[in-house]
Amino acid sequence: MREFFDSWIWKNQVVKLIVVAAAAFVVVFVLLRVIRKIFAKYFHSRDDINIRYVEKILSTLIVLVGIFWVIMSNETTAPFGRMLFQSTAIIGAVAGLAAQPVISDLFCGLMISACKPFEIGDRIELDNGQAGIVRDITIRHVVIRGIDTIDIVIPNSRINAMSIQNMSRCKERRSIHCRFSIGMNSDVEKAMDVIQNAVMDSPYSVPGRTGEDGDQYGPVYFIAYGESSLTMATTVYYSPSTPTETVKHDINLRVKKALDQNGIEIPYPYINVIRDQAYPDRQ
C-alpha cells in the first residue's frame, strides 16, 4: 500500500496540490476562529473601530499567507510563485495601477481607524442623506444598518471624503431639532406651552440638563414667519439607545393631538374662490 502511494499519489502533483490546498484551508479556518475568539475574550470592546479593523487586517493576512503556502509547496506552482517575487517591480507597478481602488480603500480605512469619526454602534448621517447605525468596517468598506434592516455598504475611500454627522458622539444623550407650524391667528404663547408639555410627557424624551431648578427640557421658540403659518421649534433630547425614528414618531403624534385638543390650528394650503356677483349665472 505504501508503495502505491509513493508511486502514484505523492508523485502526482495535481493530487498533491489538492491535498496541500485542503490542509491550508483547514489551518486558515482554525486560525481565523482562534483570532476571533482571542479578540472576543481579551478585547471586550470589540465595538471599538480600531480593534475591529485590526482583526480584519490579521484575517486578511492569514488568508494571503495560506495562498502563498499552497503556491510555494508544490513543484508545479512554485516556479510561478518565485517568478512573482522576482518580478516584484513590474508586477507591483501593474498591480498598483489595477488595484488603485483597493489600495485607496485600504489606506482610507486606516485613516478612519486612526481618526475615529465614528465607532461601531454609532448612528451617523452622511452628506448624501443616508443614515443608519454603523455595523462593521472592513479593509474595503463600512457597513451601515439603515431603516428596515437594510445594510448600506459604502467604500472606505468614499465615506472618508464625506461630511458625517455623528449623532452618537455624546454618550449621555442625543438630540433632534423639531419644527411645528401653527396658524397665523394662533395664540403663540399657548402653543409654546402645549408643545413643551407634549415633549415632556413623552416616555422617550429626557431633560437636556439638570440645574438648580431641576430637570430642564429644551425650550420652545417662535423662530419664523411662513407664507401662511408661524414656525415653532424645540430641541428634544433622548437616550442614545432609542431609535431616532421612534422619538420623532412619538413627539409628532403627541404634538399633533395636543394642538388639536387645544384648538390650535395646524395650517395647510387651501384656495379661496370668489364668485363675481356681477355675473351670478356664470359658472
Beta strands, then each sheet from edge to edge (+ up, - down):
strand 1: 123-126
strand 2: 131-137
strand 3: 141-145
strand 4: 151-155
strand 5: 164-166
strand 6: 174-182
strand 7: 205-206
strand 8: 209-211
strand 9: 214-216
strand 10: 220-225
strand 11: 230-238
sheet 1: 4+ 3- 2+ 1- 5+
sheet 2: 6+ 11- 7+
sheet 3: 6+ 11- 10+
sheet 4: 8+ 9-
end
